[in-house]
Amino acid sequence: MKKTLTSVLLSLILTLTASGCAPELYERLLISAIGVDRTTTGCRVTVLASETTEDGGQSTFSGEGDTVPEALSQIALESGRTPLYSHNAAILFGMQCAESGIAEQLDFFIRHYDSRPTAKVFLAEDTAESVLLQTDLTAERFMQLSNGAKYSGAAADVNLLQLVNGLYGINTTAALPVLRADDLPTPVGTAVLQSYRLCTVLTPAEAQGLSALQGTLSGGEFTVKDEAFGTVSLKVRSTNSNIIFTGTAEQPKFTARIHVIAEVSAVTNTAKHVGNEAFPRFETALANCTEERIAAYLKNANGADAAGLSEVIFRTAPNVWREMGESRAEKLSKAEITFHVTAEVQRVEEEDIPYF
C-alpha cells in the first residue's frame, strides 16, 4: 500500500512540475529592441530579437493590435516562441505616437513585470519600424547612441525610468533623442514631450543650451574664435545651474546663473604658446557661446517646461505653485527668464609648460 501511495505521489509531483516548467530557451524570443507605431485602429509593434540558435544573429518580427500586448501576442503567434523582455535594451516610439501622446503605448512598459527600467528610450523621426528594419542592426547600436549622447551633450540620453519620472513628475516633461533610419539609426535632434505629447524638436545646439540651463551638460565641443589662436575648440567638462524664482503667480520670473567648466582641446594657430593671458578671452567667448545656445533653446521651447521651472516654484514657493493651479503650464510658457553665464577654462599641464 505504501509503495503504491508513494508511486502515485511521485507521478503527481512529476506531472505538476512538468506542467509548471518555464519555456526552454529555444522556445523563447529574446527581444533586444521594441518599436511601437500608431495605426488607425491601434498600434503596430516591431521587435528586434536575438536568435537562440548556435549561429546567433538578429531577426525582426511585427504584429498589430488594439494595444501593445495584443500586438506582441501576434508576434508570438507568428514566431511560435514566447517573448522574453528582460534582455530588452531599447524602446522606440514612432513620431505619430509622440504627436498624439505616448501614454497608451507607454503603459505596457510600466506595468509589465519583465520590463527593464534601464532600457534606453528613443523617438523615431518617422516610424519605429523603419528604424528597426535597418540591415545589420543590433542592440549594441542603441548603446553606442546612448554613449554618444553622453560624450557630445548634443542629444538626450534617457532610460525608461527617467522618462516615467519626467512625465509623471511635477513638470510632466521629458526629452527623447530622435533617430533617423539611415544605413544605421542616426541621431538628428532631441524631442521635448510635455504631458506625453510632442512639444518641439531641438537641434543639437539647442539641446546643449537646455542641458546647460539644467546644469547637466558634461560633454561636447564648443568652438570659438580668438584673435591670436584662430579657431579654438573647448571641451566642456561640467556645468552647474542655479535657477531662482523671483516673480508672482500671475507674472512668473526667474533668474538663472550658469557656470561652465571646460578645457582647451585644440587651436588652429599652433605657432604660439597658449599662455595665461589667453584664458580670460577663451572664457568670455565660451560664456557668450553658451548664452547663445540657451537663448536658442528658450526661443524654440514652444511652451515646454523642460528646464524644470515648475519644480523650482514647487520647491521654493509652494504657495505660489498652488495658486497657479491648472493654468500653471500656460503661465510658465510666458515666464520671463534672465540668465547669466560664467565660464572657467582650466589650465591643463600642457599650457603650464612653455615650448622648447
C-alpha positions as CSV (number, residue, x, y, z in Angstrom):
1,M,0.0,0.0,0.0
2,K,2.8,2.4,1.0
3,K,4.7,1.6,-2.3
4,T,1.5,2.3,-4.3
5,L,0.9,5.6,-2.5
6,T,4.5,6.6,-2.9
7,S,4.3,5.9,-6.7
8,V,1.1,7.9,-7.1
9,L,2.5,10.9,-5.2
10,L,5.7,10.7,-7.2
11,S,3.8,10.6,-10.5
12,L,1.6,13.5,-9.4
13,I,4.7,15.6,-8.4
14,L,6.4,14.9,-11.7
15,T,3.2,15.8,-13.6
16,L,2.7,19.1,-11.8
17,T,6.4,20.0,-12.1
18,A,6.5,19.3,-15.8
19,S,3.3,21.3,-16.4
20,G,4.6,24.3,-14.4
21,C,8.1,24.5,-16.0
22,A,9.1,27.7,-17.7
23,P,9.7,27.5,-21.5
24,E,13.0,26.3,-22.7
25,L,15.5,28.8,-24.1
26,Y,14.9,27.7,-27.7
27,E,11.2,28.4,-27.1
28,R,11.9,32.0,-26.1
29,L,12.1,35.1,-28.3
30,L,14.9,37.1,-26.8
31,I,13.9,40.7,-27.5
32,S,16.6,43.3,-27.7
33,A,14.6,46.3,-29.0
34,I,10.9,47.1,-29.3
35,G,9.4,49.7,-31.6
36,V,5.8,51.0,-31.3
37,D,3.9,52.9,-34.1
38,R,0.4,54.2,-34.0
39,T,-2.1,52.9,-36.6
40,T,-5.7,53.9,-37.4
41,T,-7.0,51.0,-35.3
42,G,-4.4,50.7,-32.6
43,C,-0.7,50.1,-32.8
44,R,1.9,48.2,-34.7
45,V,4.8,46.7,-32.8
46,T,8.1,45.7,-34.3
47,V,10.8,43.8,-32.3
48,L,14.4,43.1,-32.9
49,A,15.1,39.7,-31.4
50,S,18.3,37.6,-30.9
51,E,18.3,34.1,-32.2
52,T,18.8,31.3,-29.7
53,T,20.4,29.0,-32.3
54,E,24.1,28.3,-32.5
55,D,24.8,30.9,-35.2
56,G,23.0,33.7,-33.2
57,G,22.1,36.6,-35.3
58,Q,19.1,39.0,-35.3
59,S,15.6,38.8,-36.7
60,T,12.7,41.3,-36.8
61,F,9.0,40.5,-36.2
62,S,5.9,42.7,-36.4
63,G,2.4,42.5,-35.2
64,E,-0.7,44.7,-34.9
65,G,-3.4,45.0,-32.3
66,D,-5.6,47.4,-30.4
67,T,-2.9,47.5,-27.6
68,V,0.8,46.8,-27.3
69,P,0.3,43.4,-25.6
70,E,-2.2,42.3,-28.3
71,A,0.3,43.2,-31.0
72,L,3.1,41.3,-29.1
73,S,0.8,38.3,-28.9
74,Q,0.6,38.3,-32.7
75,I,4.4,38.2,-32.8
76,A,4.3,35.2,-30.5
77,L,1.8,33.6,-32.9
78,E,4.0,34.3,-35.9
79,S,7.3,33.2,-34.3
80,G,6.0,30.3,-32.3
81,R,8.0,31.5,-29.3
82,T,7.3,33.3,-26.1
83,P,8.7,36.9,-25.9
84,L,11.3,37.5,-23.2
85,Y,11.6,41.2,-22.3
86,S,14.3,41.0,-19.7
87,H,17.0,41.4,-22.4
88,N,15.4,44.4,-24.0
89,A,17.9,47.3,-24.4
90,A,15.8,49.9,-26.3
91,I,12.3,51.2,-26.8
92,L,11.4,53.3,-29.8
93,F,8.2,55.3,-30.4
94,G,7.1,56.4,-33.8
95,M,6.6,60.1,-34.4
96,Q,2.8,59.7,-34.6
97,C,2.8,58.3,-31.1
98,A,4.5,61.4,-29.8
99,E,2.3,63.7,-31.8
100,S,-0.9,62.1,-30.4
101,G,0.5,61.2,-27.0
102,I,2.5,58.2,-25.9
103,A,0.5,57.4,-22.7
104,E,-1.3,54.4,-24.1
105,Q,1.8,52.8,-25.6
106,L,4.0,53.6,-22.5
107,D,1.6,52.0,-20.1
108,F,2.6,48.4,-21.1
109,F,6.3,49.1,-20.4
110,I,5.5,50.5,-16.9
111,R,3.2,47.6,-15.9
112,H,4.9,44.5,-17.3
113,Y,6.9,42.7,-14.6
114,D,9.7,41.8,-17.0
115,S,10.2,45.3,-18.4
116,R,13.7,46.7,-17.9
117,P,13.7,50.2,-16.3
118,T,17.2,50.8,-17.7
119,A,16.1,50.2,-21.3
120,K,17.0,53.3,-23.4
121,V,14.1,55.2,-25.0
122,F,14.1,56.9,-28.4
123,L,11.7,58.6,-30.8
124,A,11.8,57.8,-34.5
125,E,11.8,60.7,-37.0
126,D,9.3,58.7,-39.0
127,T,8.2,55.2,-37.9
128,A,9.9,53.0,-35.3
129,E,9.5,50.1,-37.7
130,S,11.7,51.8,-40.4
131,V,14.5,52.2,-37.8
132,L,14.4,48.5,-36.6
133,L,14.3,47.1,-40.2
134,Q,17.8,48.5,-40.9
135,T,20.2,45.8,-42.2
136,D,22.9,44.7,-39.7
137,L,21.2,46.5,-36.8
138,T,22.0,45.1,-33.3
139,A,21.2,46.2,-29.8
140,E,24.8,47.4,-29.4
141,R,24.0,50.3,-31.8
142,F,21.5,51.7,-29.3
143,M,24.1,51.6,-26.6
144,Q,26.5,53.4,-28.9
145,L,23.9,56.1,-29.4
146,S,23.4,56.4,-25.7
147,N,27.2,56.8,-25.1
148,G,27.5,59.3,-27.9
149,A,24.8,61.5,-26.3
150,K,26.7,61.5,-23.1
151,Y,30.0,62.3,-24.7
152,S,28.7,65.0,-27.1
153,G,26.0,66.6,-25.0
154,A,24.2,67.2,-28.3
155,A,21.2,64.8,-27.6
156,A,19.3,63.4,-24.7
157,D,20.2,60.1,-23.1
158,V,17.1,58.7,-21.4
159,N,16.1,55.4,-20.0
160,L,12.6,54.1,-19.2
161,L,12.8,55.1,-15.5
162,Q,13.9,58.6,-16.3
163,L,11.2,59.0,-18.9
164,V,8.5,57.9,-16.5
165,N,9.8,60.1,-13.7
166,G,9.8,63.1,-16.0
167,L,6.3,62.6,-17.4
168,Y,4.8,61.7,-14.0
169,G,6.8,64.4,-12.2
170,I,5.9,68.0,-11.3
171,N,6.9,69.3,-14.8
172,T,5.3,66.4,-16.7
173,T,8.1,66.9,-19.2
174,A,10.8,64.7,-20.7
175,A,13.3,64.8,-23.6
176,L,13.9,61.9,-26.0
177,P,16.6,61.6,-28.7
178,V,15.2,61.5,-32.3
179,L,16.6,58.8,-34.6
180,R,16.6,58.8,-38.4
181,A,16.5,55.5,-40.4
182,D,19.8,55.8,-42.4
183,D,22.1,52.8,-43.0
184,L,22.2,52.7,-39.3
185,P,20.0,54.7,-36.9
186,T,21.4,58.2,-36.6
187,P,20.5,60.9,-34.0
188,V,19.1,64.1,-35.6
189,G,17.6,66.0,-32.7
190,T,16.0,65.9,-29.3
191,A,12.3,65.8,-28.9
192,V,10.7,67.5,-25.8
193,L,7.4,66.0,-24.6
194,Q,5.0,67.6,-22.2
195,S,2.0,65.8,-20.8
196,Y,3.0,62.8,-23.0
197,R,2.8,64.9,-26.3
198,L,5.4,66.3,-28.6
199,C,6.1,70.0,-28.0
200,T,9.1,70.7,-30.1
201,V,12.3,69.1,-31.6
202,L,15.6,70.7,-30.6
203,T,18.7,71.0,-32.7
204,P,22.0,69.7,-31.2
205,A,23.0,73.3,-30.2
206,E,19.6,73.9,-28.6
207,A,19.8,70.6,-26.7
208,Q,23.2,71.8,-25.3
209,G,21.5,75.0,-24.3
210,L,18.8,73.1,-22.4
211,S,21.4,70.9,-20.7
212,A,23.4,74.0,-19.7
213,L,20.2,75.6,-18.2
214,Q,19.5,72.4,-16.3
215,G,23.1,72.2,-15.2
216,T,23.6,68.7,-16.7
217,L,25.9,69.5,-19.6
218,S,29.1,67.4,-19.1
219,G,30.4,66.9,-22.6
220,G,30.6,68.3,-26.1
221,E,32.9,70.7,-28.0
222,F,32.2,74.4,-28.2
223,T,34.1,76.2,-31.0
224,V,35.0,79.8,-30.5
225,K,37.1,82.4,-32.4
226,D,40.2,84.0,-30.9
227,E,42.2,86.9,-32.2
228,A,45.5,85.2,-31.6
229,F,44.8,81.5,-31.9
230,G,42.1,81.4,-34.6
231,T,39.5,78.7,-34.0
232,V,39.7,77.3,-30.5
233,S,37.9,74.1,-29.5
234,L,36.8,73.9,-25.9
235,K,35.8,70.6,-24.3
236,V,33.0,71.0,-21.7
237,R,33.6,69.1,-18.5
238,S,30.8,70.1,-16.3
239,T,28.1,72.8,-15.7
240,N,26.1,73.8,-12.7
241,S,23.0,75.9,-12.7
242,N,21.1,77.8,-10.0
243,I,17.6,79.0,-11.1
244,I,15.8,81.3,-8.6
245,F,12.1,82.2,-8.8
246,T,11.6,86.0,-8.4
247,G,8.1,86.6,-9.7
248,T,4.5,86.1,-8.8
249,A,1.7,83.6,-9.7
250,E,0.5,86.0,-12.4
251,Q,3.9,87.1,-13.6
252,P,6.4,84.3,-13.1
253,K,10.0,85.4,-13.4
254,F,13.3,83.5,-13.0
255,T,16.9,84.4,-12.7
256,A,19.4,81.7,-13.7
257,R,23.2,81.6,-13.1
258,I,25.1,79.0,-15.0
259,H,28.8,78.2,-14.6
260,V,30.6,76.2,-17.3
261,I,33.9,74.4,-16.8
262,A,35.9,73.4,-19.9
263,E,39.4,72.9,-21.2
264,V,41.2,73.6,-24.4
265,S,41.2,70.6,-26.8
266,A,42.6,72.2,-29.9
267,V,43.7,75.5,-31.5
268,T,44.3,76.2,-35.2
269,N,47.2,78.6,-34.8
270,T,49.8,76.5,-33.0
271,A,52.7,78.8,-33.7
272,K,52.2,80.5,-30.3
273,H,52.2,79.0,-26.9
274,V,48.8,79.3,-25.2
275,G,49.7,81.5,-22.2
276,N,47.7,82.5,-19.2
277,E,46.8,85.8,-20.9
278,A,44.6,83.9,-23.4
279,F,42.4,82.2,-21.0
280,P,40.2,85.1,-20.0
281,R,39.4,85.6,-23.7
282,F,38.5,81.9,-24.1
283,E,36.3,82.1,-21.0
284,T,34.4,85.2,-22.3
285,A,33.9,83.5,-25.7
286,L,32.7,80.3,-24.1
287,A,30.2,82.1,-21.8
288,N,28.8,84.0,-24.8
289,C,28.5,80.8,-26.9
290,T,26.7,79.1,-24.0
291,E,24.3,82.1,-23.7
292,E,23.5,81.9,-27.4
293,R,22.6,78.2,-27.1
294,I,20.4,78.8,-24.1
295,A,18.7,81.7,-25.8
296,A,18.1,79.4,-28.9
297,Y,16.6,76.7,-26.7
298,L,14.2,79.2,-25.0
299,K,13.1,80.6,-28.4
300,N,12.2,77.1,-29.6
301,A,10.9,75.6,-26.3
302,N,7.3,76.1,-27.5
303,G,5.9,76.4,-24.0
304,A,7.6,73.2,-22.7
305,D,9.0,73.3,-19.2
306,A,12.0,71.1,-19.8
307,A,14.2,73.3,-17.7
308,G,12.2,72.4,-14.6
309,L,10.7,75.9,-13.7
310,S,7.6,74.4,-12.2
311,E,9.8,72.3,-9.9
312,V,11.7,75.4,-8.8
313,I,8.5,77.1,-7.8
314,F,7.2,73.9,-6.1
315,R,10.4,73.7,-4.0
316,T,10.9,77.3,-3.1
317,A,7.5,78.9,-3.2
318,P,4.9,76.1,-2.7
319,N,2.1,78.6,-2.0
320,V,2.6,80.3,-5.4
321,W,2.7,76.9,-7.1
322,R,-0.7,76.0,-5.6
323,E,-2.1,79.5,-6.5
324,M,-1.1,79.0,-10.2
325,G,-3.4,75.9,-10.2
326,E,-4.4,74.4,-13.6
327,S,-3.2,77.4,-15.5
328,R,0.4,76.8,-14.3
329,A,1.7,75.4,-17.7
330,E,0.2,78.3,-19.6
331,K,1.7,80.9,-17.2
332,L,5.1,79.3,-17.2
333,S,5.1,79.3,-21.0
334,K,5.1,83.1,-20.8
335,A,7.6,83.3,-18.0
336,E,10.5,85.8,-18.1
337,I,13.9,84.2,-17.7
338,T,17.0,86.2,-17.1
339,F,20.2,84.2,-17.3
340,H,23.9,84.9,-16.8
341,V,26.7,82.5,-17.8
342,T,30.2,82.5,-16.4
343,A,32.9,80.2,-17.7
344,E,36.2,78.6,-16.4
345,V,38.7,77.2,-18.9
346,Q,41.0,75.0,-16.9
347,R,44.8,75.2,-17.4
348,V,46.0,71.7,-18.0
349,E,49.6,70.7,-17.7
350,E,50.5,71.4,-21.4
351,E,49.7,75.1,-21.0
352,D,51.8,75.5,-17.9
353,I,55.0,74.2,-19.6
354,P,56.4,76.6,-22.3
355,Y,57.6,75.1,-25.7
356,F,61.3,74.4,-26.1
